[in-house]
Amino acid sequence: MSPDHAIGKSLPRLEGWEKVTGQCRFTDDLSMPGMLYAGVLRSTVPHAELLALETEAACRLPGVVAVLTARDVPGHNAVGIIVRDEPVLVEDKIRRVGDPLALVAAESKKAVAEALAAIKVSLRELPAVFSPREAMAPGAPLLRGKTNLLLHRKIRKGNVEEALARAHVVVENTYTTPFVEHAALEPEASLALREGNSITVWTSTQNPHFDRGEIASVLGLEQNRVRVVQQATGGGFGGKLDISTQCHAALLAWHTGRPVKLVYSREESFIASGKRHPYTIKYLSAANREGKLLGIKVEILADTGAYASYGPGVLTRAAVHATGPYYVPHVHVDAYAVYTNNPYCGAMRGFGVPQVGFAHEIQMDILAEKLGLDAWEIRSKNFLQPGMETATNQLLRQSVGIGETLRRVKAEVTETAI
């Protein structure tokens, strides 16, 4: 069918009627006969050796059906979309506040809360690191292995030192961006049901195929014995690409043989979920007298938190987009993703580019001011066009929209001002 029936027209959203009439069913709206409620015991310290969990008292409480720890994971006790480095349940080492230590399934939410409170945790706290630069310093506490460096991406094009020598103006600044919480209206939620040697999980997710693979791995099952149903998802923005409740609900349903529902509270969602990566960006821009960019030199330091999540992908995109939508003949970029004891960081709208975009656009404004140019003018002198190459030498063969976009926006702004 031709897209002409849709382009340029206002069309109703497919799920719009269900949502505005309240008929849309989110994961927490689901229930089943014999359903248990679930909860997660989480670490309250950022870095520690987990010595022991005493669960006997919790198991004896009325209404408690199951209390699970790392030893109850039948398959792989780790998940991760790029690097499988996040424990389903901590076995030996805590790396952030909110790390999951134990699971509870019970007949009521009250019984869940009482059981979680009854579990005794023995641990030995370790020194923690909370900034990437601190984590990269010699002698810094290590989260895993021999280094806290997750990834280093480099881009080299031309000769930046040569560009600096020819520049009429050089602007150098350091920019910082913060953690950002997704705060979707619907918190993370899953309902799991075991049927024989198979399991079904209804969940609030953006990534059902990945969820299926991780659940299968954790339970030690073939993927064809795991079914994931993506419920209406009340907000995601990248935050529901990672595993959250899915494996925990599935584990409890697998062990109890009963349907189990796990829904985060708002506080728990804040504690347990991934964030947008905070960046520290050192940015140097060089331009000639006419305002043409000659070169840039950029260092990006990204805090990926305790686990990798989408960090390698996010960092790579940040490095590639450090030049912005502009032609820059000489490019020198170093981008680092570093483990810390902070909340883990992953996918969020823009996937690493908004942070560096914040920096390169301010750089352009400052260059324009120093050269006595209009902010529109300096951008029009530098935007990418067909036939040009990007920082990674990709030849742009097709249309490039930035020029037309700038012209239309300027015309709209000018007309509105008049």
Long-range contacts (C-beta under 8 A, 24 or more apart in sequence): 15-232, 18-232, 19-232, 24-232, 25-231, 25-232, 26-186, 26-189, 26-204, 26-231, 26-232, 26-233, 26-234, 27-186, 27-189, 27-190, 27-191, 27-202, 27-203, 27-204, 27-231, 27-261, 27-263, 28-186, 28-189, 28-261, 28-263, 30-191, 30-202, 30-231, 30-261, 31-261, 32-191, 32-193, 32-259, 33-259, 34-258, 34-259, 35-191, 35-258, 35-259, 35-260, 35-261, 36-65, 36-66, 36-105, 36-106, 36-107, 36-252, 36-256, 36-258, 36-259, 36-260, 36-261, 37-105, 37-106, 37-107, 37-108, 37-109, 37-111, 37-112, 37-260, 37-261, 37-262, 38-103, 38-104, 38-105, 38-106, 38-112, 38-248, 38-249, 38-252, 38-260, 38-261, 38-262, 39-103, 39-104, 39-106, 39-109, 39-112, 39-113, 39-115, 39-116, 39-262, 40-100, 40-101, 40-102, 40-103, 40-104, 40-116, 40-248, 40-262, 40-268, 40-272, 41-100, 41-101, 41-102, 41-103, 41-104, 41-116, 41-119, 41-121, 42-97, 42-98, 42-99, 42-100, 42-101, 42-268, 42-271, 42-272, 43-90, 43-94, 43-96, 43-97, 43-98, 43-99, 43-100, 43-101, 43-121, 44-97, 45-94, 45-97, 45-123, 45-125, 46-94, 46-95, 46-96, 46-97, 46-128, 46-130, 46-341, 46-342, 47-94, 47-95, 47-96, 47-125, 47-126, 47-127, 47-128, 47-141, 47-143, 47-341, 48-93, 48-94, 48-123, 48-124, 48-125, 48-126, 49-92, 49-93, 49-94, 49-123, 49-124, 49-126, 50-90, 50-91, 50-92, 50-93, 50-94, 50-101, 50-121, 50-122, 50-123, 51-122, 51-123, 51-124, 52-121, 52-122, 53-101, 53-102, 53-119, 53-120, 53-121, 53-122, 54-119, 54-120, 54-121, 54-122, 55-102, 55-119, 57-118, 57-119, 57-120, 58-104, 58-114, 58-115, 58-116, 58-118, 58-119, 59-115, 61-106, 61-111, 61-114, 61-115, 61-118, 62-111, 63-106, 63-107, 63-108, 63-110, 63-111, 64-104, 64-105, 64-106, 64-107, 64-111, 64-112, 64-114, 64-115, 65-105, 65-106, 65-107, 65-256, 65-258, 66-103, 66-104, 66-105, 66-252, 66-255, 66-256, 67-102, 67-103, 67-104, 67-115, 67-119, 68-102, 68-103, 68-104, 68-251, 68-252, 68-255, 69-101, 69-102, 69-103, 72-251, 72-255, 73-218, 73-251, 74-218, 74-219, 74-220, 74-254, 75-216, 75-217, 75-218, 75-219, 75-220, 75-221, 76-217, 76-218, 76-220, 77-218, 79-214, 79-217, 79-218, 79-243, 79-247, 80-307, 80-308, 80-309, 81-207, 81-210, 81-241, 81-242, 81-309, 81-310, 81-346, 82-308, 82-309, 82-310, 82-311, 82-312, 82-313, 83-150, 83-307, 83-308, 83-312, 85-144, 85-307, 85-308, 86-243, 86-306, 86-307, 86-308, 86-309, 86-344, 88-218, 88-247, 88-248, 88-251, 93-144, 94-123, 95-143, 95-144, 95-306, 95-307, 95-341, 96-305, 96-306, 96-307, 96-341, 96-342, 96-343, 96-344, 97-271, 97-343, 98-271, 98-272, 98-343, 99-306, 100-248, 100-272, 103-248, 103-251, 103-252, 105-252, 105-255, 105-256, 105-258, 105-260, 128-341, 129-340, 129-341, 130-340, 130-341, 130-342, 131-303, 131-340, 132-280, 132-301, 132-302, 132-303, 132-336, 132-338, 132-340, 133-280, 133-301, 134-340, 135-338, 135-339, 135-340, 136-336, 136-338, 143-306, 143-339, 143-340, 143-341, 144-339, 148-338, 148-339, 148-340, 149-336, 149-337, 149-338, 149-339, 150-304, 150-308, 150-311, 150-312, 150-337, 150-338, 150-339, 151-311, 151-312, 151-315, 151-316, 151-335, 151-336, 151-337, 152-334, 152-335, 152-336, 153-315, 153-316, 153-319, 153-333, 153-334, 153-335, 153-336, 154-319, 154-333, 154-334, 154-335, 155-319, 155-320, 155-322, 155-331, 155-332, 155-333, 155-391, 155-392, 156-331, 156-332, 156-333, 157-328, 157-329, 157-330, 157-331, 157-332, 157-391, 157-392, 157-393, 158-295, 158-329, 158-330, 158-331, 159-330, 160-286, 160-295, 160-296, 160-297, 160-330, 160-331, 160-332, 162-295, 162-330, 163-286, 163-294, 163-295, 163-329, 163-330, 164-284, 164-286, 164-294, 164-295, 166-286, 166-288, 166-294, 167-286, 167-287, 167-288, 167-294, 167-295, 168-287, 168-288, 168-289, 168-371, 169-286, 169-287, 169-289, 169-367, 169-370, 169-371, 170-284, 170-285, 170-286, 171-284, 171-285, 171-363, 171-366, 171-367, 171-370, 172-282, 172-283, 172-284, 172-285, 173-282, 173-283, 173-359, 173-362, 173-363, 173-366, 174-280, 174-281, 174-282, 174-283, 175-279, 175-280, 175-281, 175-283, 175-358, 175-359, 175-362, 176-278, 176-279, 176-280, 176-281, 177-276, 177-278, 177-279, 177-281, 177-354, 177-355, 177-358, 178-278, 179-275, 179-276, 179-277, 179-278, 179-303, 179-342, 179-343, 179-345, 180-275, 180-276, 180-348, 181-270, 181-273, 181-275, 182-235, 182-236, 182-237, 182-238, 182-239, 182-240, 182-273, 182-274, 182-275, 182-348, 183-235, 183-269, 183-270, 184-234, 184-235, 184-236, 184-237, 184-239, 184-240, 185-234, 185-235, 186-233, 186-234, 186-235, 187-263, 187-264, 187-265, 187-266, 187-268, 187-269, 188-240, 188-244, 188-245, 188-263, 188-264, 188-269, 188-272, 188-273, 189-245, 189-261, 189-262, 189-263, 189-264, 190-244, 190-245, 190-246, 190-248, 190-249, 190-250, 190-261, 190-262, 191-249, 191-259, 191-260, 191-261, 191-262, 192-246, 192-249, 192-250, 192-252, 192-253, 192-254, 192-259, 192-260, 192-261, 193-253, 193-259, 194-253, 194-254, 194-256, 194-257, 194-258, 197-221, 197-225, 198-225, 198-226, 198-227, 199-225, 199-226, 199-227, 199-250, 199-253, 199-254, 200-226, 200-227, 200-228, 200-229, 201-226, 201-227, 201-228, 201-229, 201-246, 201-249, 201-250, 202-229, 202-231, 203-228, 203-229, 203-230, 203-231, 203-245, 203-246, 203-249, 204-231, 204-233, 204-234, 204-236, 204-240, 205-230, 205-233, 205-236, 205-240, 205-241, 205-246, 206-233, 206-236, 206-238, 206-240, 206-241, 207-240, 207-241, 207-242, 210-241, 210-243, 211-243, 211-246, 214-243, 214-246, 214-247, 215-246, 215-247, 215-250, 218-247, 218-250, 218-251, 219-250, 219-251, 219-254, 226-250, 237-348, 237-349, 238-310, 238-346, 238-347, 238-348, 238-349, 238-351, 239-273, 239-274, 239-346, 239-347, 239-348, 241-310, 241-346, 241-347, 242-273, 242-274, 242-309, 242-310, 242-346, 242-347, 244-272, 244-273, 271-343, 273-343, 274-305, 274-309, 274-310, 274-343, 274-344, 274-345, 274-346, 274-347, 274-348, 275-305, 275-343, 275-344, 275-345, 275-346, 275-348, 276-345, 276-348, 276-354, 276-355, 277-302, 277-303, 277-304, 277-311, 277-314, 277-315, 277-337, 277-345, 277-352, 277-355, 278-302, 278-303, 278-345, 278-355, 279-303, 279-318, 279-355, 279-356, 281-355, 281-356, 281-359, 283-359, 283-360, 283-363, 285-360, 285-363, 285-364, 285-367, 286-330, 287-367, 287-371, 287-378, 289-371, 290-381, 291-367, 291-368, 291-371, 291-373, 291-377, 291-378, 291-381, 291-382, 292-381, 292-382, 293-326, 293-327, 293-328, 293-329, 293-382, 294-328, 294-329, 294-330, 295-328, 295-329, 295-330, 295-331, 295-332, 296-322, 296-323, 296-328, 296-330, 296-331, 296-332, 296-333, 296-360, 296-363, 297-332, 297-333, 298-322, 298-332, 298-333, 298-334, 298-335, 298-356, 298-359, 299-333, 299-334, 299-335, 299-336, 300-333, 300-334, 300-335, 300-336, 300-356, 301-336, 301-338, 302-335, 302-336, 302-337, 302-338, 302-345, 302-352, 303-338, 303-340, 303-342, 303-345, 304-337, 304-338, 304-339, 304-340, 304-344, 304-345, 305-339, 305-340, 305-341, 305-342, 305-343, 305-344, 305-345, 306-339, 306-340, 306-341, 306-342, 306-343, 306-344, 307-339, 307-344, 308-337, 308-339, 308-344, 309-344, 309-345, 309-346, 309-347, 310-346, 310-347, 310-351, 311-337, 311-345, 311-346, 312-337, 313-347, 313-351, 313-352, 314-345, 314-346, 314-347, 314-351, 314-352, 315-352, 316-352, 317-351, 317-352, 317-353, 318-352, 318-353, 318-355, 318-356, 320-390, 320-391, 320-392, 321-352, 321-353, 321-356, 321-357, 322-356, 322-360, 322-391, 323-360, 323-390, 323-391, 324-356, 324-357, 324-360, 324-361, 324-364, 325-383, 325-384, 325-400, 325-402, 326-360, 326-364, 326-379, 326-382, 326-383, 326-384, 327-382, 327-383, 327-384, 327-385, 327-388, 327-389, 328-382, 328-391, 331-391, 333-391, 376-406, 376-410, 379-406, 380-406, 380-407
